[in-house]
Amino acid sequence: MHPGFAEAPPLFFGVPPTMQNAPPPAELSQIEAIARRFDVAGRDERNRSLGKAREERVFHHERAHCRFAFETGTRALSVFKDLRETEV
């Protein structure tokens, strides 16, 4: 071993310590009552359907925008082509 370098300590393999070693909070029953009233699955389903509706709305907007741009671009090209033909 080189002078000035210490050997690395071994890795810890075992049961992890608990997050806290304290009694439950006094308002635990209130927290549990709120948790029972809160519908997590329903909220997730509403968010999922809202997200799908938003994506569909954006898809239709972008498709309409692309169609408009294509139609405008082809009209502009035809006008440009007509101008070039009249100049010759």
HELIX and SHEET records of a PDB file:
HELIX    1   1 LEU A   28  ARG A   37  1                                  10    
HELIX    2   2 VAL A   40  GLU A   87  1                                  48    
END                                                                             
